[in-house]
Amino acid sequence: MMVKGVLEPTVEAGGWILKSEEGTYLLLGIAEYRTKEWFREGARLRVWGKESPDTVTTYMQGMPFSVSRMEPRED
């Protein structure tokens, strides 16, 4: 599935969420993207992956979402 939204840090240090019209997603598996120049709070992104509701995390925000790809969006 593909979700469009805005990148925001989680309340707990170290996590990132995507806020979209569909909901809030806790982004998992994003280490390779953290060094990209566009990876920053407020970035408008397109993110591909799948919901992972059975994944246990230490973060208390959003539906866990296993990311397969993400990129900035222009619109």
N, C-alpha and C positions, 0 to 999 in steps of 0.2 A: 504494500500500500504506500501511497505517497501523501505526505502531509505538508502543507504550507503554514508557516508561522514565524514567530519572532523568538530569537534566542535570548534566554535569561538565565542567570545563575540561580541555583537552588538556595534556600534559606541556610541549609547546612553547607559548609565549605566543600568545594571541589566538584559539585554536581552541576549539571546543566539541564534545563527544561526547554521545550518548545511550546509556546503558547499559540494555539490555533483556534479557529472557529469550531473545530471538532472537539476540542478539549485541551488538556495540558498533558504533555508527554515527557517522561523522564528519559533522557537520551543515554543509551547504553552502547558501549563499544565504539567510542568516538575519539580515542587517543590519537589516531592519525590526523584528525582534523584540528586539534587544539593548536597546532603551530601555524595554521593557515592565517594569512593576514585578515581575512574576512570573518574569522571566528572571534566574535566579540559580542558583548551585551548589546542588544538592540538590532542585531543583524537579522535581515529578513531572509529566510531559508526555505528550500525545498528539501525534504528529508524522506528517503525511502527506507522501508524496513517492515517490521511486524510488531504488533502488540505482544508483550510477554507478561501477561498478568500473574503467572506463577513464579516469576523471578523475585527472589528476596533481595532487598537492598537496604542500606542504612539511611536512604533518603526518604522523606515523608511527603514528597510532592509528585504528582502526576502518575499516569499509567506508564509502567516500564515499557520502553520501546527499543527493541534491538535494531540498531541502525546498520543498513547495508551500504548506504550512500547518502551524502549530503552535499549541497552546493548553494551558493548565494543565488538569490532571485532578483531580477530587475524590477518587477511590477510592484 
